[in-house]
Amino acid sequence: MSDWMNFSDNLHLGFIDSPHTSSQSPGASGDGVLPVTGEEKYFALSRAVGNVTYEYCLARGETRWSDRCEEVFGVKAQELQSEPALWLSRIHEEDRERVCSEYRKALLEGATFDLEYRVRHPMGHHLWVRDRGVPVEGPDGRTRGIVGFLKDISSHRQRDEDLLSAKRALESSLNGIMLADTQGCLTYANSSFLKLFHYEEPDQVVGKPAAEFWENPRKAQAVFRLLRNSGEWSGQVAARRRDGSRLVVELSAHTVFDQNGSPIGYMASFIDITDHREAERERQESEKKYRLLFSSSSDALIICNAVNGRILEVNPAALNQYGYGYDEFFQMDIFNLAEEPEESVLRLKKIQKCGQANFSLLRHRRRDGSCFEAEVSAATFKWKNCLLMACFIRDVSDRQRLERLKDDVLSAVSHEMRTPLTAILGYTEFMLNHDLDPGAGLQYLDIIRQQSERLRELIENHLNLQQLRAGFGIGLVRPVEVKPLLHSVIGGFRNSSEKHRILVECAADLSPVQADERQLHRALQNLLSNAIKYSPDGGDVILGAFQDGRNVTLYVRDEGIGIPHHAQDKIFDRYFRLCPAEGPTIGGTGLGLALVKEIVKACSGHLRVESSPGQGSTFYISLPTE
């Protein structure tokens, strides 16, 4: 109250007359004017516009309030009039000095004012009011007081704050937000939208058709039609930035309606998912590659729980290797595959401790009960907070068998080489230490020559095989006449065996084959030698050829012991030797057929065999004529 009194006392101004002293309106004069006073009109007008009116008299230091004061501010007019400083005390402390300053200015300078400030309601909350005041001058031109209007603008102010909050929310959104009118032209774009499409200012996009931001404007028009029909749409859209670069966005759009339910525009939210799409594409590509590698691996690959060994995933090679189906695998532990599960549990503990481990020559069991030797490499890794283990299992049974076979064959080769060397050295030493007659000497020299030839052939087979496998054992490939070649081959076997009859079957008009004649001669020699060797009871050995379209097929047929079906795929492997179940052991190094295979392959030909046990064998070499 003291603030208000000081405010008025320090001005030292005069007094304001009451409004009822002004001229009255005519009475019932019949001129159409209401018979009311100016004061009555004044208060009627204030009630009509919903205002609270007041009159401040400077001389008296009093304020008159209209009756709506209680309705709006919860305080009776009489209370405010009896306590002039009560109104000032209800003004919010942050606004009070500003309000007083405007009042002083109005009284001192005769300036009108238009203020917005907060007033405390008796219920404890604050109201926003708009205070419009006009200074009133006396006849002497001096300010005598203020006449003003107060209006509760709390709802308007709240609406403005809500709109401001909404705008701030739109501006602070990480999503690109745009508003468009019913014609599809932009009316608003937030900063995220501008940044997304590489613009600097809103004026650069406002007014533009929204379809200009789409890679396919026709699709934009289709979406607008859907919005008009259903009111909302969402999906992925290919868009274009200002510089023409492409981006993919997740778009959510809806129609904006007024209070009457009529559409007034559209609102859309854009999220850049270009990197997400690229990451998703890379993830799918990576998963595809993983699946391809996982399924195409020739080794069995099993993924299991590293804690309990439960099998979680297997590749097709594991199905083939163990003979189980997917459903059967998923009901098993990794220990069930080992021949000795107890040792497998110990190996798992070692892997858990070290993170990875390699094991060689473990015995694993197939579904049918058969066992095989395996090399196992295992490593642990984490996936979704679960410790898993990947096991690579390679069946090395064939490799171990080949290793053992190679050792046996190397032993046989050593024996084969030692035999002629022993004969050569023995006969040479005997001839040096004894005087022999010419006939015996020639006989011994012939034996030395034969054993030397045998040793040379053995060494040549080894060298030729290695050269062919290295890719440079073939010389000049040129047309080779078939019939002369066959007769040349059997020429070296005319007197090799009294039990065998060697025949040639070949038409005279066969086309020449494309081959290295020297190497092809050696291949046929090896086949003919094997035919004689594996026909211990004698019989016919036929070396022949026939035309087969653009190819000529050469063959060697015997009437020997034949080849079991299970061995027919293995006889062309290095060091493999076919040992008859009955009868004497047949010598050899296991290199002859391997050498034939490499020669035929180098000449772009094809090698195959047809045989049945006890019914002989036929080897076919098919070579191109062009």
TORDO-991503 format. One record per residue (C-alpha): x, y, z. Coordinates in steps of 0.05 Angstrom, whole numbers, padded with zeros to 5 digits, always signed. Example, Ala and Ser with C-alpha at 12.3 -4.5 7.8 and 13.67 -1.06 7.14 Angstrom:
TORDO-991503
+00246-00090+00156 +00273-00021+00143 
This chain:
TORDO-991503
+00000+00000+00000 +00057+00048+00017 +00086+00038-00054 +00020+00059-00086 +00013+00120-00039 +00084+00142-00053 +00072+00134-00126 +00013+00183-00125 +00039+00231-00072 +00105+00244-00106 +00070+00268-00169 +00037+00329-00136 -00019+00333-00189 -00092+00355-00186 -00158+00320-00183 -00200+00282-00236 -00275+00295-00240 -00321+00236-00239 -00347+00213-00307 -00420+00228-00287 -00406+00303-00290 -00404+00299-00365 -00465+00319-00406 -00523+00273-00405 -00560+00245-00465 -00628+00274-00481 -00688+00242-00449 -00746+00213-00486 -00740+00262-00542 -00762+00215-00596 -00697+00223-00635 -00677+00149-00628 -00623+00161-00575 -00626+00119-00512 -00644+00161-00451 -00581+00143-00412 -00523+00183-00384 -00452+00181-00412 -00430+00143-00350 -00482+00090-00361 -00461+00083-00434 -00388+00078-00412 -00401+00021-00363 -00449-00015-00410 -00397-00014-00465 -00343-00042-00418 -00389-00099-00397 -00405-00114-00470 -00332-00122-00489 -00317-00162-00426 -00270-00112-00395 -00259-00089-00324 -00257-00013-00323 -00224+00032-00273 -00216+00107-00260 -00157+00133-00221 -00163+00202-00189 -00095+00232-00177 -00118+00285-00127 -00155+00237-00083 -00108+00178-00094 -00168+00133-00104 -00189+00084-00158 -00260+00066-00178 -00270-00005-00206 -00327-00034-00246 -00371-00090-00220 -00338-00144-00263 -00275-00138-00221 -00297-00194-00174 -00320-00238-00232 -00252-00234-00266 -00202-00224-00211 -00239-00253-00150 -00235-00187-00112 -00294-00142-00099 -00291-00071-00126 -00304-00043-00057 -00242-00078-00029 -00198-00048-00083 -00229+00021-00074 -00221+00020+00002 -00148-00002-00004 -00117+00035-00063 -00051-00003-00058 -00084-00072-00058 -00083-00077-00134 -00009-00060-00137 +00006-00114-00086 -00029-00166-00129 +00015-00151-00189 +00071-00202-00198 +00135-00178-00167 +00173-00188-00233 +00123-00143-00269 +00108-00091-00215 +00165-00042-00229 +00149-00042-00304 +00075-00027-00290 +00092+00030-00242 +00140+00059-00292 +00085+00062-00346 +00036+00094-00297 +00086+00148-00278 +00100+00162-00351 +00025+00168-00365 +00014+00217-00308 +00076+00258-00321 +00077+00259-00396 +00005+00246-00413 +00024+00183-00452 -00025+00125-00463 -00001+00055-00446 -00017-00016-00466 +00012-00067-00417 +00010-00142-00406 +00027-00167-00337 +00009-00220-00285 -00040-00211-00227 -00047-00260-00169 -00116-00289-00160 -00141-00302-00088 -00140-00377-00106 -00064-00373-00112 -00054-00375-00187 -00034-00317-00232 -00075-00287-00288 -00048-00251-00347 -00083-00184-00359 -00079-00131-00412 -00082-00061-00384 -00098-00003-00432 -00097+00066-00399 -00110+00137-00423 -00091+00199-00383 -00148+00249-00371 -00131+00324-00373 -00167+00381-00338 -00185+00449-00369 -00116+00473-00351 -00084+00418-00392 -00056+00383-00331 -00065+00308-00322 -00119+00295-00270 -00121+00219-00272 -00124+00156-00315 -00183+00118-00345 -00166+00045-00363 -00191-00022-00385 -00167-00089-00358 -00179-00155-00394 -00162-00226-00374 -00118-00253-00430 -00094-00316-00395 -00126-00363-00445 -00096-00323-00504 -00029-00321-00470 -00031-00396-00457 -00050-00408-00529 +00008-00365-00552 +00055-00403-00506 +00028-00469-00531 +00039-00447-00602 +00109-00423-00585 +00124-00489-00550 +00098-00527-00611 +00141-00485-00657 +00202-00497-00612 +00187-00571-00612 +00183-00571-00688 +00247-00531-00694 +00285-00576-00644 +00261-00640-00676 +00315-00684-00705 +00265-00705-00758 +00254-00661-00818 +00185-00629-00811 +00147-00593-00866 +00077-00564-00873 +00042-00558-00939 -00023-00526-00961 -00079-00564-00995 -00045-00553-01062 +00018-00589-01037 +00063-00527-01033 +00107-00518-00972 +00086-00467-00921 +00136-00485-00866 +00201-00525-00860 +00241-00535-00796 +00317-00531-00792 +00325-00607-00795 +00287-00608-00861 +00331-00553-00889 +00394-00589-00866 +00368-00655-00894 +00357-00627-00963 +00418-00579-00962 +00382-00512-00957 +00403-00453-00914 +00340-00411-00905 +00265-00427-00901 +00251-00377-00957 +00289-00423-01004 +00237-00478-00996 +00172-00443-00976 +00125-00441-01035 +00158-00499-01071 +00114-00559-01090 +00130-00617-01044 +00136-00663-01104 +00200-00627-01124 +00235-00661-01065 +00216-00731-01089 +00257-00772-01137 +00192-00794-01170 +00143-00735-01170 +00087-00781-01195 +00093-00821-01131 +00087-00757-01092 +00021-00741-01127 -00004-00811-01111 +00013-00801-01038 -00025-00735-01036 -00086-00771-01065 -00081-00823-01011 -00075-00768-00958 -00138-00735-00984 -00175-00802-00981 -00149-00834-00918 -00117-00777-00880 -00049-00810-00868 +00007-00847-00903 +00075-00875-00883 +00130-00911-00920 +00200-00906-00950 +00212-00855-01004 +00270-00840-01051 +00283-00764-01048 +00330-00714-01080 +00372-00661-01045 +00385-00592-01071 +00450-00615-01104 +00414-00673-01138 +00443-00727-01093 +00397-00784-01074 +00373-00802-01004 +00323-00851-00976 +00276-00826-00922 +00223-00856-00877 +00162-00811-00889 +00102-00804-00843 +00049-00756-00867 -00022-00737-00847 -00076-00687-00864 -00086-00626-00819 -00159-00608-00806 -00190-00545-00777 -00240-00544-00719 -00296-00558-00768 -00262-00620-00796 -00243-00589-00862 -00172-00603-00889 -00127-00542-00887 -00061-00574-00906 -00012-00631-00894 +00044-00645-00845 +00101-00693-00859 +00160-00720-00820 +00224-00743-00854 +00278-00789-00825 +00341-00800-00865 +00351-00876-00869 +00402-00875-00926 +00459-00898-00881 +00412-00946-00846 +00391-00975-00914 +00463-00981-00935 +00481-01014-00869 +00422-01061-00876 +00443-01077-00947 +00514-01091-00924 +00488-01133-00867 +00445-01174-00914 +00504-01180-00962 +00549-01201-00905 +00497-01251-00881 +00490-01277-00952 +00565-01286-00958 +00567-01320-00890 +00511-01367-00911 +00546-01382-00977 +00613-01396-00943 +00579-01434-00887 +00540-01479-00935 +00595-01487-00988 +00650-01508-00940 +00675-01578-00955 +00692-01587-00881 +00639-01601-00830 +00623-01537-00792 +00585-01543-00727 +00565-01485-00681 +00547-01503-00610 +00539-01473-00541 +00609-01467-00512 +00583-01480-00441 +00543-01544-00449 +00562-01566-00520 +00490-01563-00547 +00491-01562-00623 +00457-01500-00652 +00474-01501-00726 +00508-01546-00777 +00526-01539-00850 +00509-01589-00906 +00579-01619-00903 +00566-01641-00831 +00502-01675-00854 +00540-01714-00907 +00599-01729-00862 +00560-01756-00802 +00496-01780-00835 +00449-01744-00787 +00391-01699-00806 +00382-01627-00782 +00330-01646-00730 +00374-01702-00703 +00434-01655-00697 +00395-01604-00658 +00377-01656-00606 +00451-01674-00595 +00512-01647-00559 +00580-01641-00592 +00604-01697-00546 +00558-01747-00580 +00600-01743-00644 +00664-01767-00611 +00680-01841-00604 +00701-01825-00532 +00652-01772-00504 +00690-01767-00437 +00753-01743-00472 +00711-01695-00513 +00686-01661-00449 +00758-01650-00428 +00775-01620-00495 +00716-01572-00488 +00743-01548-00421 +00810-01535-00455 +00776-01493-00509 +00737-01454-00457 +00801-01438-00421 +00844-01420-00481 +00790-01393-00529 +00814-01438-00585 +00849-01504-00597 +00869-01552-00653 +00864-01627-00647 +00892-01678-00696 +00870-01749-00710 +00809-01753-00665 +00762-01811-00673 +00691-01791-00691 +00630-01835-00701 +00579-01831-00757 +00505-01845-00750 +00514-01916-00778 +00566-01931-00724 +00627-01928-00769 +00686-01886-00746 +00733-01839-00782 +00795-01799-00765 +00785-01724-00760 +00823-01660-00751 +00785-01610-00707 +00796-01535-00701 +00752-01500-00650 +00746-01428-00626 +00697-01392-00581 +00661-01326-00596 +00606-01285-00565 +00539-01274-00597 +00483-01236-00563 +00515-01246-00494 +00520-01320-00506 +00587-01357-00511 +00587-01401-00573 +00638-01446-00605 +00652-01459-00679 +00682-01528-00695 +00714-01543-00762 +00718-01618-00771 +00756-01648-00829 +00753-01722-00846 +00825-01742-00857 +00813-01817-00864 +00830-01817-00938 +00890-01772-00927 +00915-01818-00872 +00903-01878-00916 +00941-01844-00973 +00997-01826-00926 +01002-01898-00904 +00996-01920-00976 +01050-01871-00997 +01096-01898-00943 +01082-01969-00968 +01092-01948-01041 +01156-01910-01025 +01179-01973-00991 +01160-02011-01053 +01194-01960-01098 +01256-01965-01056 +01252-02039-01064 +01240-02034-01138 +01300-01988-01146 +01343-02030-01099 +01330-02094-01139 +01359-02070-01206 +01415-02032-01171 +01434-02095-01133 +01435-02135-01197 +01475-02082-01234 +01525-02075-01178 +01529-02150-01167 +01542-02169-01240 +01589-02111-01250 +01631-02130-01189 +01631-02204-01211 +01655-02185-01280 +01710-02141-01252 +01735-02196-01205 +01731-02255-01253 +01757-02272-01321 +01697-02292-01362 +01692-02322-01430 +01660-02276-01483 +01593-02313-01482 +01583-02307-01407 +01606-02235-01407 +01555-02216-01460 +01501-02251-01420 +01519-02213-01357 +01522-02147-01395 +01452-02161-01423 +01426-02171-01352 +01459-02106-01331 +01426-02070-01390 +01357-02097-01373 +01363-02077-01301 +01388-02008-01321 +01328-02000-01367 +01282-02020-01311 +01314-01969-01264 +01312-01915-01318 +01239-01928-01330 +01224-01922-01256 +01261-01856-01250 +01231-01829-01314 +01161-01844-01290 +01174-01804-01227 +01204-01746-01263 +01151-01745-01318 +01095-01747-01268 +01124-01688-01229 +01135-01648-01293 +01064-01661-01318 +01034-01641-01250 +01076-01577-01254 +01046-01561-01322 +01106-01565-01368 +01115-01639-01385 +01079-01635-01452 +01119-01616-01513 +01093-01598-01582 +01020-01618-01593 +01008-01635-01666 +00969-01685-01709 +00990-01757-01694 +00970-01814-01740 +00938-01867-01697 +00952-01934-01733 +01027-01924-01740 +01029-01903-01667 +00995-01966-01643 +01042-02011-01683 +01101-01972-01655 +01077-01985-01584 +01068-02060-01590 +01136-02065-01624 +01169-02062-01556 +01126-02119-01529 +01133-02171-01584 +01177-02217-01545 +01157-02195-01474 +01112-02254-01459 +01099-02322-01488 +01030-02327-01454 +01001-02265-01486 +00980-02249-01557 +00983-02175-01571 +00936-02151-01627 +00920-02085-01661 +00848-02065-01680 +00847-02000-01719 +00816-01975-01783 +00862-01944-01834 +00821-01880-01845 +00820-01854-01773 +00831-01779-01765 +00897-01758-01733 +00892-01740-01659 +00921-01676-01629 +00973-01697-01578 +01046-01699-01558 +01067-01763-01594 +01123-01780-01547 +01080-01774-01484 +01020-01809-01516 +01067-01866-01535 +01089-01871-01462 +01017-01872-01438 +00998-01929-01484 +01062-01967-01463 +01041-01961-01390 +00971-01986-01405 +00997-02044-01447 +01048-02061-01393 +00993-02062-01340 +00949-02105-01385 +01004-02158-01390 +01022-02152-01316 +00950-02161-01291 +00936-02219-01338 +00981-02271-01305 +00946-02329-01340 +00958-02299-01409 +00907-02286-01463 +00895-02234-01516 +00915-02162-01504 +00884-02115-01555 +00909-02045-01572 +00856-02011-01615 +00823-01946-01636 +00757-01921-01666 +00727-01856-01691 +00678-01822-01643 +00652-01760-01677 +00705-01706-01671 +00745-01750-01624 +00785-01814-01633 +00784-01864-01576 +00844-01909-01564 +00836-01969-01519 +00874-02026-01487 +00835-02089-01470 +00859-02150-01432 +00830-02216-01405 +00861-02210-01337 +00838-02208-01264 +00796-02145-01272 +00787-02088-01222 +00737-02087-01165 +00684-02032-01171 +00705-01998-01106 +00776-01989-01132 +00761-01963-01202 +00760-01890-01178 +00826-01898-01141 +00871-01933-01191 +00891-01868-01223 +00916-01839-01156 +00990-01836-01144 +01020-01895-01107 +00956-01935-01109 +00968-02008-01124 +00917-02062-01137 +00936-02124-01097 +00898-02187-01117 +00865-02224-01060 +00891-02289-01086 +00953-02309-01126 +01023-02279-01126 +01036-02207-01110 +01043-02163-01172 +01100-02114-01169 +01096-02041-01187 +01103-01970-01160 +01032-01944-01169 +01057-01889-01216 +01040-01917-01284 +00965-01901-01286 +00975-01834-01250 +01024-01816-01305 +00974-01838-01359 +00920-01794-01327 +00966-01732-01327 +00987-01744-01400 +00914-01750-01424 +00894-01689-01384 +00951-01648-01413 +00929-01668-01483 +00857-01645-01469 +00833-01716-01470 +00790-01760-01426 +00809-01826-01391 +00762-01879-01365 +00760-01953-01349 +00709-02010-01355 +00723-02072-01315 +00693-02129-01276 +00730-02177-01229 +00753-02239-01266 +00731-02212-01335 +00788-02166-01354 +00793-02091-01362 +00789-02040-01418 +00821-01971-01413 +00797-01917-01460 +00834-01853-01480 +00790-01803-01519 +00829-01749-01555 +00807-01691-01599 +00822-01691-01674 +00818-01615-01680 
